[in-house]
Amino acid sequence: MQATAYTYDPESRSGQVLLDDGTPVPFDAAAFDAGGLRLLRPGQRVRIETEDTEASPGAGTDTGAGVGRRITLVTLQTF
């Protein structure tokens, strides 16, 4: 899946991407490290891989169905 880098904090190696529909999705250091990147700039086109996760009881989710989305990999989009 493709997205656009939205925010990135080099100290925590985490941030957010924007899906093509404008939805922001956060990523953690593990997802950033999995992509082998050293730096990410807002506006860069990236490729992401996601997995569905079950939300904790009582936790809010984007889907409202008890399932959330977690980014497992962020890397640059190459053509």
C-alpha positions in Angstrom: 0.0 0.0 0.0 1.2 3.5 -0.7 1.1 6.6 1.5 2.7 10.0 2.0 5.0 10.7 5.0 3.2 13.2 7.2 5.3 13.5 10.4 8.5 12.0 11.6 10.5 12.3 14.8 14.1 11.2 14.3 14.6 10.8 18.1 11.8 8.3 18.6 11.9 7.1 14.9 8.1 7.2 14.8 5.6 9.4 13.1 2.5 9.3 10.8 1.7 8.7 7.2 -1.3 9.9 5.2 -3.2 7.3 3.2 -4.4 8.4 -0.2 -7.8 9.1 1.2 -6.2 11.6 3.8 -6.4 9.3 6.8 -3.5 9.7 9.1 -2.0 6.4 10.4 0.8 6.3 13.0 3.9 4.1 12.8 6.3 3.1 15.6 10.1 2.7 15.6 9.8 -1.0 14.9 8.0 -0.3 11.6 10.5 2.4 10.7 13.5 0.1 11.5 11.9 -2.8 9.4 12.1 -0.6 6.3 15.9 0.0 6.6 15.5 3.8 6.3 17.8 6.3 8.1 15.6 9.5 7.5 12.1 10.3 6.4 11.0 13.7 5.2 7.3 14.9 5.2 5.9 14.7 1.7 8.0 11.6 0.6 6.0 8.9 -1.0 6.4 5.6 1.0 5.3 2.0 0.7 3.8 0.6 3.9 2.7 -2.8 5.0 0.0 -3.1 7.6 -1.7 -5.8 9.7 -5.1 -5.8 11.4 -5.0 -5.7 15.2 -7.7 -6.4 17.7 -8.4 -3.3 19.9 -8.3 -3.5 23.7 -11.8 -3.7 25.2 -13.1 -0.2 25.5 -10.5 1.3 23.2 -11.6 3.5 20.3 -10.9 2.3 16.8 -11.2 3.9 13.4 -13.4 1.1 12.1 -15.6 0.8 15.1 -15.6 -3.0 14.7 -13.0 -3.8 17.3 -10.2 -4.0 14.8 -7.4 -1.5 14.2 -4.6 -1.1 11.7 -1.0 -1.2 12.6 1.9 -0.3 10.2 4.6 -3.0 10.3 6.9 -1.5 7.6 7.7 1.9 6.2 10.1 2.2 3.3 10.5 4.5 0.2 8.3 3.9 -2.8 10.4 3.0 -5.8 9.1 2.9 -9.3 
